[in-house]
Amino acid sequence: MASQSSVTAGTADSIEDIFDSSLNLEETHFNDGFTEGYNAGLISGKEEAKQVGLKFGFQVGEELGFYRGCVDVWNSAIEVDSTRFSSRVQKNIKQMEELLKKYPILDPEDESTQEIMDGLRLKFRAICATLSVKLEYNGFPNSSLEANAIEF
């Protein structure tokens, strides 16, 4: 009798296991779908982050290059005629050059990048205002219409 109740209990457990898997089917599919979607999101998220990083890095590099070009032109003018700019302007140009050298190009996670960039923009505006020159960085044209609007 004891062996028959064991068999009956074993049969009941196996039937219960069959029904448990049927009852948990929705939860199983939900978890499988979540895991698959999460993994796909990681892959596409990394690719999107890479594209955003490249675009932002290009924009920052372009702006730094613009400021470097301005500093080089101003330094060339100073070499030709040292009285061309006041000592105050020359001091601001040197400070701007130091900020450019200090910018952590190879360490984008450095917390000082934004502070240095803000300092560069401020120095640039100060120099332009002192020289009474209307010169500003507008960035790379986003469309062919903007590119055609540039005049030399």
ABEGO torsion letter per residue (X at the ends): XAAAAAAAAAAAAAAAAAAAAAAAAAAAAAAAAAAAAAAAAAAAAAAAAAAAAAAAAAAAAAAAAAAAAAAAAAAAAAAABAAABBAAAAAAAAAAAAAAAABBAABAABAAAAAAAAAAAAAAAAAAAAAGBBBBBAEBBABAAAAAABBX
